[in-house]
Amino acid sequence: MIRPDLSLPIPDDITAAHFIGIGGSGMSGLARMFLARGIRVSGSDRADSTALRELAALGATVHVGHDAANLGDDVDTVVHTGAIWPENPELVLAKERGLHVIHRSQALYWLIGGRRLVSVAGAHGKTTSTGMIVTALRDLGVDPTFVNGGVIAQLGVSSGSGQDELFIIEADESDGTFLLYDTSIALITNVDPDHLDHWGTREAFYAAFARFANEAREAVVISADDSGAKLVTEQLTHRRVVTFGEAPDATVRVSDIVTDGPVAFRITHDGSTVEARLPVPGAHNAINAAGAVAVLLTLGHELEPAVRAVEGFAGTVRRFELHGVERGVSVFDDYAHHPTEVAAALSAARTVVGDGRIIAIQQPHTYSRTQEMYREFAQVLEEYADHTVMLDVYGAREDPVPGVTGELVSGAFDDPSHVHFVPDWQEAADYTASVARDGDYVITLGCGNVYLIIPQVLDALGRSGAAPAKSGAE
């Protein structure tokens, strides 16, 4: 892993940029924006993907695999994520040539270029909240530029160039880079301590969010419900703080949440109440919607049109996304990789699964988070899923830690009959098919590559014939 050095100079002009790790949702969005600016773009990633093929169709030169030969002679700037290793051959060569080498957050800073910025931060919900704000603004007749951490379903992209002065971004707190931007309006969805491998302590994590909020030029929009957000609010000195949530004293209050299907709720602000309904399930999405509405109000829009615009949000890719149905079993994927996110995803699924059961396929993400939170993962999975198929840890940028595997999580279940640790993916797919029956939901969970098991699960379901009437996964 490379910690971003934000002190490095950002070039004034970029004519040819090379992206190391170009296939990621954030990096591919940046690359798309660079192409829209008329900049020559090249890049590499360790595996082929739809994102690579789409970028190639737009004119980028893409490579599968990392190799010094991928770095063209015309490149003047190299953009990287923190997920690559210092020994990456393209990074090493770029430094030898004396090229500008910048972190993806600095590339985003360069793109923003002083425009009026709405930055969405938080441990959970920021991709969805960013998507809600972007799609609502477009519905309200505003054409913002945006860079999101995930693909917005109804737009089919994670980034886009607009004609208006507004720039909307998902700001990353994991490595402190959200402090780089000159934010006008800061939205904080929640402050659930995470990424302590970077921050060290919870107090440092909270302090970073307080700094992020206090430095916003115009306003801070922050959760009135989340315990971490409340601690941050106590540290705020900003002249304009707008709160949202179910708390009675929230500036923008959400109430009467109904979750039996697409979530319905009421939004109240300044004595006026508007009823709302979203096409996506889950009480957490009603809270996300309240935050998005609060931002729209802060931008000068009226309550009723703001709520109606947010209602049009159709979700983001990898957030409770249906991939297929085989012999009556629906197979979904969700990006959830923190216990709070897992609980939200599974509780949302519970509201729409009816009489069916929920079978989670969990891929723990990073050794540090698994080691820190394995008990919490086991607790929420046992509480919210009927059965869990546990895969091994997706290490991402981290080296393996002895004893930290998926079995560490499965071993923390109170009832071992509710979980099955299967590190082999084909065996995991076959096992899932053997216990799933008509009406069940299978949900892959994790922000690594767990979604790649879905074709194997659907194939295994198809091959297994009629589902059993009963199974051990009760």
C-alpha positions, -999 to 999 in steps of 0.1 A, spaced: 0 0 0 12 35 -8 1 63 16 -7 94 -5 18 122 -3 -4 152 -7 25 176 -5 37 166 -40 30 193 -66 0 190 -89 9 200 -125 -8 230 -139 -12 213 -173 -17 177 -181 -16 165 -217 -12 127 -213 -21 108 -182 -14 72 -172 -36 55 -146 -22 26 -126 -53 7 -115 -76 23 -141 -103 -4 -139 -115 6 -104 -148 24 -101 -132 56 -89 -102 55 -112 -122 46 -143 -145 76 -135 -115 99 -133 -101 85 -165 -134 91 -182 -133 127 -171 -98 132 -183 -108 119 -217 -137 143 -218 -112 171 -213 -93 160 -244 -64 145 -225 -47 114 -238 -53 86 -214 -36 52 -209 -38 28 -180 -34 -6 -166 -51 -30 -143 -44 -65 -131 -75 -80 -148 -98 -73 -177 -131 -57 -169 -161 -40 -184 -146 -7 -173 -114 -13 -193 -134 -22 -224 -156 9 -220 -126 32 -216 -109 16 -246 -140 24 -267 -138 60 -256 -102 62 -268 -80 52 -239 -51 29 -243 -56 1 -217 -34 -28 -206 -42 -59 -186 -14 -65 -162 13 -41 -148 44 -37 -169 69 -9 -173 63 -12 -211 28 1 -205 41 36 -197 42 55 -230 69 80 -240 43 108 -242 30 104 -206 36 135 -184 15 125 -154 9 92 -136 -22 88 -114 -22 60 -88 -43 47 -59 -31 37 -25 -39 1 -34 -7 -5 -54 27 -15 -41 58 7 -42 75 -19 -64 49 -15 -92 70 -14 -124 50 15 -139 53 35 -108 91 29 -105 97 39 -141 75 70 -137 97 82 -108 129 73 -127 117 95 -156 109 124 -132 72 125 -143 45 140 -122 32 112 -99 0 121 -81 -26 103 -60 -61 99 -75 -74 125 -50 -49 151 -65 -61 142 -99 -97 149 -88 -86 182 -72 -71 191 -106 -104 183 -123 -124 203 -98 -104 234 -106 -120 258 -81 -157 251 -89 -184 251 -62 -180 217 -46 -203 194 -27 -183 167 -9 -201 137 4 -182 118 32 -190 91 57 -182 56 66 -214 43 49 -239 56 24 -218 81 6 -220 65 -28 -258 62 -26 -261 98 -12 -239 112 -40 -260 94 -66 -292 107 -51 -278 143 -52 -266 140 -88 -298 125 -102 -320 149 -82 -301 179 -95 -304 167 -131 -341 162 -125 -343 198 -112 -327 211 -143 -291 215 -130 -263 200 -149 -235 192 -124 -201 176 -130 -197 146 -107 -173 118 -97 -189 90 -76 -174 59 -61 -199 37 -79 -219 35 -111 -253 54 -108 -278 29 -122 -300 52 -143 -269 70 -158 -248 40 -164 -216 58 -153 -198 69 -122 -187 103 -135 -199 129 -159 -191 164 -171 -218 190 -167 -222 226 -178 -231 242 -145 -207 254 -118 -216 226 -93 -192 197 -88 -204 168 -67 -179 142 -54 -178 112 -31 -149 122 -8 -127 94 7 -120 95 44 -100 62 44 -66 78 39 -74 115 48 -76 127 12 -111 142 18 -92 170 36 -75 180 3 -106 196 -13 -119 231 -11 -154 221 -2 -183 245 -3 -210 221 12 -200 191 32 -224 162 37 -215 137 64 -237 107 63 -223 91 95 -190 87 113 -186 50 122 -149 45 130 -132 26 103 -98 26 86 -81 28 119 -50 13 102 -46 48 88 -60 70 116 -47 50 146 -74 60 170 -111 68 170 -104 103 184 -82 110 153 -109 97 130 -135 120 146 -111 150 146 -105 145 109 -143 147 102 -146 178 124 -118 195 104 -135 185 71 -168 200 82 -154 232 98 -134 240 66 -165 239 44 -171 273 29 -209 274 30 -225 248 51 -222 214 69 -250 188 65 -246 161 91 -265 132 106 -285 139 137 -288 102 146 -254 86 142 -235 85 175 -202 93 158 -217 122 139 -230 136 172 -195 135 186 -183 154 156 -211 179 158 -199 188 193 -166 198 178 -181 220 151 -176 258 150 -192 263 116 -217 291 113 -242 270 93 -249 234 104 -279 215 89 -288 182 106 -309 154 91 -324 121 104 -351 107 127 -341 128 157 -370 151 167 -347 182 166 -332 174 131 -334 203 107 -346 179 80 -365 152 97 -375 118 83 -403 100 100 -430 72 96 -406 49 77 -424 19 62 -401 -8 48 -425 -35 35 -412 -32 0 -399 0 -16 -393 23 14 -419 50 22 -415 79 46 -421 115 54 -397 144 52 -403 175 74 -385 208 72 -395 242 86 -430 232 94 -438 215 60 -441 178 55 -439 158 22 -445 121 17 -420 102 -2 -414 67 -17 -382 53 -32 -378 25 -57 -350 10 -35 -357 -8 -2 -343 -3 33 -348 22 61 -312 33 56 -321 46 22 -348 68 37 -321 83 59 -298 88 29 -326 105 11 -331 129 40 -294 139 37 -297 144 0 -328 166 4 -309 186 31 -282 193 6 -307 203 -21 -323 227 4 -289 242 12 -284 247 -25 -316 268 -26 -342 243 -38 -377 240 -23 -388 210 -2 -415 195 -24 -395 196 -57 -364 184 -39 -382 154 -24 -398 146 -58 -364 147 -75 -348 124 -49 -376 99 -54 -364 93 -90 -332 77 -77 -329 41 -90 -299 30 -71 -262 24 -77 -244 -7 -91 -233 -31 -64 -259 -19 -39 -285 -46 -35 -282 -53 -72 -301 -82 -87 -280 -104 -110 -303 -132 -118 -330 -157 -107 -325 -194 -110 -351 -220 -100 -369 -194 -79 -337 -182 -60 -328 -146 -65 -291 -137 -65 -281 -102 -54 -248 -84 -49 -240 -57 -24 -208 -37 -17 -213 -39 21 -179 -45 38 -184 -31 73 -207 -46 100 -230 -16 99 -233 -18 61 -239 -56 63 -267 -51 88 -283 -24 66 -281 -45 34 -295 -76 50 -323 -58 69 -333 -41 36 -334 -76 20 -355 -88 49 -382 -63 41 -387 -76 5 -378 -114 7 -413 -123 21 -414 -159 32 -380 -167 17 -348 -169 36 -316 -149 32 -283 -167 25 -253 -144 27 -220 -151 9 -196 -130 28 -160 -121 17 -142 -103 45 -123 -73 31 -87 -66 43 -69 -84 71 -68 -54 93 -106 -48 93 -113 -85 97 -89 -88 127 -105 -57 142 -141 -65 136 -146 -103 132 -168 -105 162 -191 -77 149 -193 -94 115 -203 -127 130 -229 -110 152 -247 -91 124 -245 -120 100 -260 -144 125 -287 -119 134 -297 -108 99 -291 -137 77 -306 -172 79 -274 -188 68 -239 -175 59 -214 -190 35 -181 -175 45 -153 -171 20 -117 -162 27 -103 -127 32 -98 -104 2 -65 -88 12 -66 -59 -13 -35 -39 -6 -25 -58 26 -2 -87 33 -17 -118 49 -18 -119 87 -14 -153 103 -46 -166 117 -68 -140 101 -90 -158 76 -127 -162 69 -127 -189 95 -119 -164 122 -153 -148 115 -172 -181 111 -157 -193 144 -172 -164 162 -208 -174 155 -227 -185 186 -245 -213 166 -220 -229 141 -249 -244 122 -257 -209 108 -224 -206 90 -202 -226 66 -166 -216 59 -157 -226 23 -126 -210 9 -129 -227 -24 -153 -207 -46 -167 -236 -66 -174 -255 -35 -190 -224 -20 -213 -220 -50 -222 -257 -50 -229 -256 -13 -251 -225 -16 -271 -241 -44 -276 -272 -22 -292 -253 6 -311 -226 -13 -348 -232 -22 -376 -214 -40 -381 -179 -27 -347 -175 -11 -324 -145 -16 -287 -152 -20 -266 -120 -14 -229 -117 -20 -214 -91 4 -180 -74 2 -161 -47 -17 -135 -70 -31 -142 -93 -60 -169 -115 -44 -194 -105 -72 -173 -127 -95 -187 -158 -78 -223 -150 -89 -221 -168 -123 -208 -199 -105 -237 -196 -80 -263 -192 -108 -248 -221 -127 -248 -243 -96 -284 -234 -90 -293 -244 -125 -274 -277 -124 -288 -287 -90 -324 -291 -102 -354 -288 -79 -346 -272 -46 -349 -292 -14 -380 -287 6 -359 -283 37 -323 -279 45 -299 -274 74 -298 -237 66 -328 -227 86 
